[in-house]
Amino acid sequence: MPPQNGYSSNSVSVNESEDTEPLIGNNTVPPQCCSARLSLAIMMFFGFSVVYGLRVNLSVAMVAMVNTTNPTPALNSSIIHECPVPPHGKDNTSQNVTQPDRIPQYPWDSEIQGWLLGAFFFGYLCTQIPGGYLSGHYGGSIFLGGGVLGTAFLTMLTPLAAQWGPYWLFTLRALEGFGEGVTFPAMMAMWARWAPPLERSRLMTLSGSGANFGAFVALPLTAYICQSWGWPTVFYCCGGAGCVWAIFWFLIVSDDPRTHRRISEEERDYIINSIGPQGTGHGWSVPLLPMLMSVPLWAIIISQMCSNWSYYTLLTSLPTYMNNVLHFDLKSNAFMSALPYLGALLFSVLSGIIADSLIEKELLSITAVRKLFTITGLLLPAAFLVAVGYAGCSSTLAVTLLTLSSTIGGTSAAGVFINQIDIAPRYAGVLLGITNTFGTIPGVVAPIVTGYLTEDHSLAGWRKVFWVAAAVSASGALFYIVFGSGKTQKWAMTEEERAMAERKRPASTST
């Protein structure tokens, strides 16, 4: 039965079969090219490129900031060098990365480095839920733009904090995470008002893939800047880029298609009618208890936590693995560390296009599509991570397996990572805040665990790291297969939708 008034049947969950019904009626769909919604996706793409540049710059700069990886080993401990050092250079684990004159370097061991790399996520945890809640009420543009701007400004203070000591740098990185924590929930809250149901996957994966693009560009660029002008310049450049982006964001973007100054009337009506009542703010009241009791929400939480363990392990610790085990020089290290994110970028965008096509053509239900891309994005990468642990000293094989793992992992972007807007469009920002809060815990714990497991820089230690990441990721995939859903939950429905559901129920029972 086609939906009435052009509203998305995805936002009116009347019965169990609606997961397979078409999402909008036969309304004319304005082209995406040059549209306001595509412009928003592109601005978000570059915004999250900056966000991840700000997040990962320390991972590479750390190699240049420390004068050795383990400057003062204990008398009864030893550093294991299992892989041969290239003949053109000395062992990177005992050699300083050359820096220009007057650029300081610090004697931080692997444990301190692990804490510093994880510090960002301590602050990141705190603002996810408040950011999602406030974005759903007020609109997300001010929070996304303000979060990037604040983090960019703090990033430029990194050299000063490092000079004062690791405790100051830890605090600064935590504050950066505090500012950046609102960005992803704000994005989800904005797409709840902007993304037509049949375009959700492609618009959201395009905007979110900016994170992979940011990592891909920032990692080698950071290495080049470190060696050319010194590691402090990295933080000035990344911070400056964030400030410039924020200016354009506040000039171009609007919270809602109803208030956008340059949107066409045709596109505005299409977006509003296709989203329906779910495209409005949720006010101050949210159904918190039903949310916390929702099994599909917990499926998202658990699977994202498990997936993020692998992601954050690679994001924060891969440059260290490239340096200490495979002995790449800084520039080669950064490029090889960035390569996996290029594949993830391409596959995440492609998966969004395919997911929308499967839903639009009614080949698979929303639930089936989300589970399909979650399985491929978590299970297959886990197998490749295990294989990395047995690649030994073969740098070519290790980089190939890591790239395959991250590339295929990009398909999860059209799976569990946008599932919040399926089960509760109006509360998508709040839900993303909740899921990202739990999903950030691995960002805190994984670098610390990696630091402890790899204190001797041995292949056996890194093999444990990859095994743990793979096992956690596979567990998340299996949990989501059993408990995940793409149906809008009853507690997320508006009063108007409940009334429509009540009117439809007698008709359906009479037939």
N, C-alpha and C positions, 0 to 999 in steps of 0.2 A: 504494500500500500504506500504510495508516494507521500512524503511529508507535506504538511499544509503550510501556507503562508511563506513558503521558501525557507522555513527554519530547518536547521540541521537535525535530522533524526538522531544524530550522535549525541545531541544535547538533551534528548527526550527519551529516556530509557523506559519504554512502556512495558516491554516484555523481553524475554531472553532471545528472541529471534532478531531483534533490531540491530544486533551487532553485524548483520550481513545486509541490511537494507541500504539503499543509496542514501547519501548524506544530504544532498540538496536536490531541489527540483530541477526542472528544465530551464532555469534562468540563464540568460545570456551571461557568459563569463568574460569580463574584460581581460584583455591580454596582460600578461605579467610584464612584458617589456616596457620599460620606462614608467612602470606603475609606482604608486606610493608605497605599496607593500613590499615590492622588490627593492626599492630604495632603502626602506627600513632594514631589510635583510642584509643588504650590502654594508650599510653603516654599522650594523651589529657585527658583521664579519670582520671588519677592520677594528672595531672596538675590542672584540675578543682576541684578535691578533695582538693588540697592544697589551691586553690583560695577561695573556700568556707570556709575552715578552717580558713583562714586569715580574712574572712569577718564576720564570726559568733562568733569568740572567745570572742569578747567583750560582746556579748549578755548574756553569762553565767558568764563570769568573772565579769561583772557589779554587780551581786548579791553579790560577795565576796569583790568587791572594795568599796562598800558603807557601812557605818556603820549602817544605817537604810534606809528604803525605803523613808520615809518622816521624816527627823530628827527634823525639826522645824515647825510644822504645825501652821497656823495662829490661832489667838485666837478664831475667829468665825467659824473655820472649824473643821471638825471631820473626823477621819478615820473610815470607816464602816467595821466591821468584821462580815460578815454574815455566813461564813462557820466555822464549829467547828475546833479547832486546835487539831491535834492528841495528845493523852494523853502522849506520850513519849517525847514530845518536847514543847517548847514555841512558841508563835506566831512568825512566820518568819518575819512578817512585822514590828516587834519592836525588833528583836533580831539580833545581829551581827553574820554573818557567821564566825566561828572561823578560825583565820589565825595564821600561825606560828609567833614567836616573830620577831619584827622589820619589819613586813609587814604592810605598811600603809593602812588605810581606809579613805574614804572621805565622807563629809556630803552633798552629792548631792541629791536633791529632784527629784521627778518623772519628772518634767519639764526639768531639766538639763539632766537627763538620756535620755529623748526622743531626745533632741538635739544632744547629743553625739552619740546615736545609729544611727541617721540620717545623721551625718556629713560625713560619708563615701561616701554617694551618691551625695553630692555636688560636690566632685571631680570627681566622676564616670561619671557624666553628661558631663564633658568637653572634654573627650578624645575619646568618642565613634565614632563620625563621622570622626575626623582626623585619628584615628586608623584604621577604616575600609577602608578609602580612600588610605592611605599609604600602608596598607597590600595588597590591590588589585593591587597596582602598583609594589611594591618591593617584595611582598611575606610576608606571615604572621608569619613565624617561629621566626624571630628576635623580633617581637612585642609581640607575645604571651610569649616567654621565657623571654624577657626583662621586660615585665609588671609584671610577677610573681616574678622575681628576685628583682626588685625595691620595690615592695610592701612587700616582705618578709623582706628586710633589714629595711624598715621603721617600720614594726611591732615590731621589736626588740627594738625600741626606745620608745615604749608605756609606760613602767613604768616611764621613765624619764619625758615624757610629762605630765603624770598624776600628778607627784610630783610637776611640775611647775604650774599646775592649769588646770581647764576645758577648758579655751580658747586655751591653747597650745595643749591639747589632741584633741579638735575639729579640729584644724588646721592639726595635724598629720593624723588624720583619713581621712580628706578631701584629703590630699596628697596621702594616700594609695589608695583611690578611684580613684584619678587621674592616678596612675600607673596601676591599675587593669582594668581601663575602656577600654583599647585596646584589652583585651584578647579574649572576645567573637567575636568581629568583625574579629580579626585575625584568629580565628578558622574557621569562615564561609568562609573567603577568601581562606584559605588552602583547605577546602573541595570542593570549586568550581573547584580546579585543581586536586583533588585526588579522589573524590567520584563518581564512575559510577552511572548513573541515577537510575538503579534498586537496588542499594545498599545504596542510600542516607539516607533513613529513619533509617536503622539499624546502619550504621556507625555513623551518627550524634547523634542519641539518645544514643548510647553507650558512645560516648565521652562526651556528655553533661550531662549524668547521673552521671558523677563524681561529679557534684555539689551536688546532693542529697547524694551521698556516703560521701562526705566531711562533710556535715552538720550532717549526722548520726554518723560519727565517732568523729567529733570534739566536739559536744555538751557534751556527757558523759565523753570523755577524758579530756576536759577542766575542768569539775567539779571535776574529780578525782585529777588532778594536782593542782587545786586551794586548795583543802582541804589537800593534802599531802605535797606540797612544797610551797604553796602560789601563789596568782594570777599572780605575775610578770613572773613566770616560764612558764606560758601558752604562753606568747608572744615570749619568747626566743625559745621555742620548735617549735611553728608554723612557726616562721621566719626561723629557721634553716632548717626545712623540705622543705620550699620553695626554699632555696638556693641549697640544695642537688638535688632536682628535676630539677632545671634549668641546672645543670651541665650535667645530663644525656640527657636532652632535646637537648641541643646544640650539643652533641656528636652523637646523633642518627638520628635526624629529618632533613628532607630536604623540601624546599618549593614546589618542583615540582617533579613528577615522572621522568621527563627527567634528573634531576640532582641528583637523589638518588643513592648512591654508592653501595647499596646492593640489589636493586630490580632486579627481574628476567626480562629478555627481554619479556617473554610472558605476565607478569603482566603489565609491562610498556606499551606495545602496546595495551593491552585490555583497560586500563584506558584512554589512549590518544584517541583511536578511539571511545570509547563509549561516552566520553564527547564532543569530536569534537571541533569546534572553540571556544566554550564558556570556554574551559579550559585554556585560555591564559589571561594574565594581561590586564587590561582595559586602561593602559596608563595614561597620565595626565588629559585627557578630559573625563568628565562624563556628561550624559544628565540630568543635575540637574532639569531643568524646567519640562520635561516630568515625571521625578520621582515624583516631588511634586504634579503633576496633576494626578497621577495614583491612581485610586480608589482602586484597589487591595492592593496597598501599604498602603493606609490609613486604609484599613480594618485590615491589620496586626498591624499597629500602635495602633489603638484604642483598639483592642482586647488584645494586649500584655499589654498595660497600665492597662486595667481593671483586667486582670489575675494577674499581678504583684502586684496590691494593696493587694490582699489576700495573695499572697506568701510572700511579704515583711512584712506584718502585723504579720504573724506567725513567720517568720524568726527572726525578731528583738524583738518581744514583747511576744512571747509564754513563754519563761522562767520567765518573770515577772508575767504573769498570773498564771503559775504553783506555783510560790512562794507566791504571795500576796493573791490569791483567794483560791487555792486548798491546800496551805500550805505544799507542798512537801519539804523535805529537799533538799539540793543542789544536791546530787548525784541522788536522785530519780527524782528531777526536770529535770536535764539534760537528763536522760535516757528517760523520758516521752516526753520531748521536741524533742528528736531525733527520736523517734519511727515513726512519720509520714513520715520522709524522707526515711526510709527503704522501706516502701510500694511504695513511689513515684519512688524510684530507680528501683524496680522490674517492675512496670507497664510501666515506660518510655521505658525500653529496650524491653519489650514484645510488646509494641505498635509499636515500630519501625520495628520489625520483621513482625508483622501482616500487617502493612501498605505496606511494600515492597512486601509481598506476594499478597495482593489484587491488587496492581498495575501490578505486573509481570504477574499474571494470567488474567489480564484485566477484573476482576470482577467489579471494580469501577474505575472511572477516577481519576486522581490526585486531581482535585478539590473536588470531592466527598469524597475522603479519608481524605484530610486535614480538610474538614468541619466536617466529622464524628468524628474525634479524638478531634477537638476543642470543639465541643458540649459536648461530654462526659467529657472532661477535664475541662470545665468551669461551665456548668450548674449543673451537679450532685454534685460537691464539694460545690457549693453555698448553696444547700439545706442542706447539712450536717453542714455547718457553722452556718446557722440559728438555727439548732437544738442544737448546742453547747451552744448557748445563753440561752437555756431553760433547760440545764442539771443541773442547780443549783449547789449544793455542791457535787454532785455525781462525784467523781474524775474518777471512772472507766468508766462511761458513757461519760464524757467529753473527756477523752483521746481516747476512742473508736471512737467517732464521728470525732475528729480531725484527727485521723489516717486514717479513711475512706475518709475524704475530701482530704487529701494530696495524698493518694494512688491513688484514681481515677483521681485526678488532674494530675498525672504523664502521663496520656495518651495524654495530649495536647502537649507533646514533639514531637509526630509524626504528629501534626496538625499545628497550626499557627506558632509555634516556629521554624520551619525549612522551612516555606513557602517562605522566601526570595530567596532561591536558586532555587525554582520552577519558579518564575516570572521573575528573572533576574540573571541567574547563574554567568555571568561574573562580575556583580556588587554586588554580594551577600554580600561581606564585607562592602561595603558602605551602602547598605540597612540595614544590621544588625546594623551598627553604628547609622543610623537614627532611626530605630525602638527601639533600646535599649536606645537611648537618651530620647525619650519620655517615654519608659517603665521604666526608672529609676526615673522619677518624683514621682511615688508612694513611692519609697524607701526613698525619702526625706520627703514627706508629711505624709505618713502613721504613722511612729513612733511618730511624733509630735502630730498628731490628736489623736492617742491612748493615749499619755500622758495627753492631756487635758481631754479626755472623762473619764479617769480612775483615776483622781486625788484622789477620795475618796476610790478607790479600791473596789467599790461595784459591785455586780452582774449586776445591772442595767446598770452601765457604760460599763462593758465588753459586755453586750448584745447589746448595741449600736455599739460597735466595730465590732462584728460579723455580725450584720445586714448590716452595711455599706459595709463591705467587700463582703458579699454575693450579695448585690444589684449591686455593681460595676462589679463584675465578671459576673453575668448573663447578664448585659447590653452589655458587650464585646462579649459574645457568640452570642447574637442575631444580633449584628452589623456584625459580621463576616459571619454568615449564609447568610445574604442578599448580602454583597458586596465582600466576599472573592473569590479568584480564584487560580487555580494551573497552569494556562497557562503562557508560556513565553510571556512577553509583547513585542510589536513591537519595542519600543524604546531600548530594551535590545539586539536586534539582531545585529550580526556582518555584515559587508559588504558582506562576503561570504554567510552568511545565507540569506540575502536579495536577493542576486542573485539567490540562489537556489529556494527561494520562487517564484520569478518572472518566473523562468523556469517551475515550477510546475503548476503555476496558469492557463496558457492556456490549459495544458493537462487536468486539472480537469474540466475546463469549457466545453471542447469539449466532455467529457464523460457525 
